[in-house]
């Protein structure tokens, strides 16, 4: 459930027949996951400009931004949603290229079951052995379920040096355990845990001390879930820690830490930002992600 919920839109790529719909499905999936993790509204508004033609995942993902680059002809112009979609329909992208980008996302994020389901439904055979995702998948699932002690044990079983060399990850995991104790209403245990496992490290680093003080402030409220710091109890907080642990394992295994899809969407947003500085109007990613 934790693995598949954020990815319904991505899996819908398998049933999509046009490039435009596949790109929009990819966009919806990334937007959904970004909002889950960030816990705040999309910072982009409806102003900007862009367009595209291309034949690779990179150029296709940025199709919405390249052809409408700021120029004398594009300034003071407006691209309607209908025209945008028409241009997108003309973008030629091989299905196997998009499948590769989607599979890379699942593999990089450690979503083993989603990757296997996608491989089966899309009849796609990745070069990567999906069975090797088991450890990362278990670690992510444990953190998402709030079982931090279990996640730490799994990390140490996989490679003890990961936490030994990554002081920040070790702190974030212990702090998440503190949050779980507060969530469960175990106030006395939480206070003792913070004193034994977090106070010493936090006292030597101002930025960590600030984080710990913020977390401990949850104890000041009778109902932390209704406090101004309730975001620390959101699933987005667990997801952020899970991402950090996943990235640390990837780094230790000398594998890419960022999925191709994430990098492509970042490029698209950068292009949008630049286009928003012109006088052009165009359907931004947020609008496209809501199109069926």
C-alpha positions in Angstrom: 0.0 0.0 0.0 2.8 2.4 0.9 4.6 1.6 -2.3 1.7 1.7 -4.8 -0.5 4.6 -3.6 1.7 7.5 -4.9 2.2 5.8 -8.2 -1.3 5.2 -9.7 -0.7 7.9 -12.3 2.7 6.5 -13.2 1.2 3.0 -13.7 -1.5 4.5 -15.9 1.3 5.1 -18.4 0.9 1.5 -19.4 -2.6 2.1 -20.7 -1.8 5.4 -22.4 -1.5 5.4 -26.2 -0.4 8.9 -27.0 2.8 10.7 -26.1 0.9 13.7 -24.7 -1.2 11.5 -22.4 1.9 9.5 -21.2 3.8 12.7 -20.5 0.8 14.1 -18.6 0.4 10.9 -16.6 4.1 11.1 -15.7 3.6 14.7 -14.7 0.7 13.9 -12.5 2.6 11.1 -10.8 5.6 13.4 -10.1 3.4 16.2 -8.9 1.5 13.9 -6.6 4.7 12.5 -5.0 6.2 16.0 -4.7 3.1 17.3 -2.9 3.1 14.2 -0.6 6.7 14.9 0.3 6.7 18.6 0.5 3.4 19.1 2.3 2.8 22.5 0.8 1.0 23.9 -2.3 2.6 24.0 -5.7 4.6 27.3 -5.8 4.0 27.8 -9.5 1.1 29.8 -10.8 -0.5 30.0 -14.2 1.9 32.5 -15.8 4.8 31.5 -18.1 5.5 30.1 -21.5 6.6 27.0 -23.4 6.3 24.3 -26.1 8.2 21.3 -27.7 9.2 18.8 -30.3 11.7 16.0 -29.6 12.4 12.2 -29.7 14.1 11.3 -26.4 12.8 11.2 -22.8 14.8 14.3 -21.9 13.6 16.4 -24.8 10.1 15.0 -24.5 9.9 15.9 -20.8 11.1 19.4 -21.6 8.9 19.5 -24.7 6.7 21.9 -22.8 9.5 24.4 -22.6 11.9 24.4 -25.5 10.0 25.6 -28.6 8.5 28.6 -26.8 11.8 30.1 -25.7 11.8 33.8 -25.1 12.3 35.5 -28.4 10.8 38.5 -30.2 8.1 36.4 -31.8 7.1 34.6 -28.5 7.0 37.7 -26.3 3.5 39.1 -25.7 2.0 35.9 -27.0 -0.3 33.3 -25.4 -0.4 29.5 -25.9 -3.8 28.0 -25.1 -4.2 24.7 -23.4 -5.7 23.3 -26.6 -2.8 24.4 -28.7 -0.3 23.1 -26.1 -2.0 19.7 -26.2 -2.0 19.7 -30.0 1.8 20.4 -30.0 2.3 17.7 -27.4 0.5 15.1 -29.6 3.0 15.8 -32.3 6.0 14.9 -30.1 7.4 11.5 -31.1 8.8 9.5 -28.2 9.4 5.8 -28.3 7.3 3.9 -25.8 10.4 1.9 -24.6 12.1 5.2 -23.7 9.2 6.2 -21.4 9.1 2.8 -19.9 12.8 3.0 -19.2 12.3 6.3 -17.4 9.4 5.0 -15.3 11.2 1.8 -14.4 14.3 3.8 -13.5 12.1 5.8 -11.1 10.8 2.7 -9.3 14.3 1.2 -9.1 16.0 4.3 -7.8 13.3 4.9 -5.2 13.4 1.3 -4.0 9.7 0.5 -4.9 10.2 -3.2 -5.5 6.6 -4.3 -5.8 5.7 -1.4 -8.0 8.7 -2.1 -10.3 7.7 -5.8 -10.6 4.1 -4.9 -11.4 5.1 -2.4 -14.0 7.5 -4.9 -15.6 4.8 -7.4 -15.8 2.0 -5.1 -17.1 4.2 -3.2 -19.5 6.0 -6.3 -20.6 9.3 -4.5 -19.9 12.5 -6.4 -19.0 14.9 -4.1 -17.0 18.6 -4.9 -17.0 18.6 -4.4 -13.3 17.8 -7.4 -11.1 14.6 -6.4 -9.2 15.2 -8.9 -6.5 18.2 -6.9 -5.3 15.8 -4.1 -4.4 14.5 -6.1 -1.4 16.7 -4.5 1.2 16.0 -0.9 0.2 12.3 -1.7 -0.2 12.2 -3.2 3.3 14.0 -0.2 4.8 11.7 2.3 3.1 8.6 0.3 4.2 9.7 0.2 7.8 10.3 3.9 7.9 7.0 4.7 6.2 5.3 2.5 8.8 7.0 4.3 11.7 9.1 1.3 12.6 12.4 3.2 12.9 14.2 0.7 15.2 13.6 -2.0 12.6 14.8 0.3 9.8 18.0 1.0 11.7 18.6 -2.7 12.2 18.0 -3.4 8.5 20.5 -0.7 7.5 23.1 -2.1 9.8 22.5 -5.6 8.5 22.9 -4.3 4.9 26.0 -2.2 5.6 27.0 -1.0 9.1 29.2 1.7 7.6 26.2 3.6 6.2 25.1 5.0 9.6 28.7 5.2 10.9 29.7 7.5 8.0 26.4 9.3 7.6 26.0 11.3 10.8 23.1 13.3 9.5 21.1 10.2 8.5 21.8 8.6 11.9 20.5 11.8 13.6 17.4 12.0 11.4 16.5 8.4 12.1 16.8 8.8 15.8 14.8 12.0 15.7 12.1 10.2 13.7 12.1 7.6 16.5 11.5 10.4 18.9 8.6 11.7 16.8 7.1 8.2 16.8 7.3 8.0 20.6 5.6 11.4 20.9 3.0 10.3 18.4 2.2 7.3 20.6 1.9 9.5 23.6 4.9 8.0 25.4 6.1 11.3 26.9 8.4 10.0 29.6 10.0 7.5 27.2 10.4 10.3 24.6 12.2 12.5 27.1 14.6 9.8 28.1 15.2 8.8 24.5 16.1 12.3 23.5 18.5 12.7 26.4 20.2 9.4 25.7 20.3 9.4 21.9 20.1 13.0 20.6 21.1 15.6 23.1 24.9 15.1 22.9 25.0 15.2 19.1 22.6 18.2 18.8 24.6 20.2 21.4 27.6 20.3 19.0 25.7 21.5 15.9 23.4 24.5 16.1 21.3 23.3 13.1 20.6 20.0 14.7 19.8 21.6 18.1 17.2 23.8 16.4 15.6 20.7 14.8 15.6 18.8 18.1 14.1 21.8 20.0 11.4 22.0 17.4 10.6 18.3 17.7 10.6 18.5 21.5 8.2 21.4 21.3 5.5 18.9 20.3 5.4 17.8 24.0 4.1 21.2 24.9 0.8 20.5 23.3 -1.9 18.3 24.7 -2.7 17.2 21.2 0.5 17.5 19.0 -1.5 16.5 15.9 -3.5 19.8 16.2 -0.4 22.0 17.0 1.4 24.4 14.7 4.1 21.7 14.5 1.7 19.0 13.3 3.6 18.7 10.0 6.2 16.7 11.9 3.6 14.0 12.3 2.6 13.9 8.7 3.5 11.0 6.4 5.6 13.5 4.5 8.1 13.6 7.4 8.5 9.8 7.3 8.8 9.9 3.5 11.6 12.5 3.7 13.6 10.3 6.1 12.9 7.2 3.9 14.3 9.1 0.9 17.4 10.1 2.9 18.0 6.5 3.9 17.4 5.3 0.4 19.9 7.8 -1.1 22.5 6.8 1.5 22.2 3.1 0.5 22.4 4.1 -3.2 25.5 6.1 -2.5 27.1 3.2 -0.6 26.3 0.9 -3.5 27.7 3.5 -6.0 24.4 3.8 -7.8 22.8 7.0 -9.0 21.0 8.8 -6.2 18.5 10.6 -8.4 15.9 9.1 -10.7 15.9 10.2 -14.3 12.3 11.3 -13.9 13.2 13.6 -11.0 16.0 15.2 -13.0 13.7 15.7 -16.1 11.0 17.3 -14.0 13.5 19.6 -12.4 14.7 20.6 -15.9 11.2 21.3 -16.9 10.5 23.5 -13.8 13.7 25.4 -14.5 12.6 26.1 -18.0 9.1 27.2 -16.7 10.7 29.6 -14.3 12.7 31.2 -17.1 9.7 31.4 -19.3 7.7 33.0 -16.6 10.1 36.0 -16.7 8.9 36.7 -20.3 5.5 38.1 -21.3 4.3 34.8 -22.7 1.4 32.9 -21.2 1.3 29.1 -21.3 -0.2 26.1 -19.4 2.2 25.4 -16.5 3.0 22.0 -15.2 0.5 22.3 -12.4 -2.3 22.9 -14.8 -1.2 20.0 -17.1 -1.0 17.6 -14.2 -4.7 18.1 -13.6 -5.7 17.3 -17.2 -7.3 13.9 -17.8 
